[in-house]
């Protein structure tokens, strides 16, 4: 369904913004892409704030796990994803 990202991986900011605003996506894929992007930014921002206030840094694997948990938890609370 949303395999498009496997082919169009990028770390270029302009291309990322284009992907997030591209209306040709399936609405479910576009929602998930935007939601994961928001969760990723939120996690990175929390990590940044923690470091600025003297907390220990998390590993990249921990940050990825936190994004995954946040997205799954939110999708479950919306009734989109079940156990």
Secondary structure, 3 states (H helix, E strand, C coil): CCCHHHHCCCCCHHHHHHHHHCCCCCHHHHHHHHHHHHHHHHHHHHHHHHHHCCCCCCCHHHHHHHHHHHHHHHHHHCCCCCC
